[in-house]
Structure formats: structure tokens, C-alpha cells
């Protein structure tokens, strides 16, 4: 399920899940991954991973509170991405930056879109 990676790598309304907090956090994730490509250093990558973990925790809490039926599969995808990112360090090679971009695009459009209209916020 490879969706096109936007160029430049910025959030746009095509990624909107229609939950203000989650859309704002998704914008921040796009910015954080973009920053990794621009400033490929430990501090920038560390900030990116921190934002990813914070967003996943918030999103998972909303899903649990909403009794979202796809929670387990969704959380597994989050856990696998965090595990993969935890094995990386800056400077990130181009293929790892593309991996992060593709994962974020595919995750939002292919997995997050499934919860549209099903969460309470």
C-alpha cells in the first residue's frame, strides 16, 4: 500500500483525519521527519522520535477511550515503527529517511483513515 510521498514533504489536507488534535500532531510529525532530512543529526532525530512516541501515546489513548475496534492492530503498527526507529541513529541514510516518510504517509492514509468518524475527542 505505497501512497505517493508528497514533495516537498509537508502535511496537507489530503492527510486530514478530522480530529483537530490528531491533525495538528500529524502536521508536527511531517515537520519532524522533514527536519531529519534537512538537519540529519542526533538532536533532530531524537526530537522526531520523541514526537512520534508522544503522538502514538495520545492517539492510542483516544482510541482506547473511544473503544475503537481496530486498536490492537493499530497499536502493533505503532510499536513496530518505534522499534524500527529505535534501532536507527543519525545521520540517517537516505533509504531510512525515505522509509520514515513512506511509513508516515502509508500509516495515515492506510490505517489512520480507518478511524475517521469513530473516535471521541
ABEGO torsion letter per residue (X at the ends): XBBBBBOBBBBBAAABAGBAAAAAAAAAAAAAAAAAAAABBAAAAAAAAAAAAAAAAAAAAAAAAAGBAAAAAAAAAAAAAAAAAAABBOBBBAAAAAAAAAAAAAAAAAAAAAABGABBX
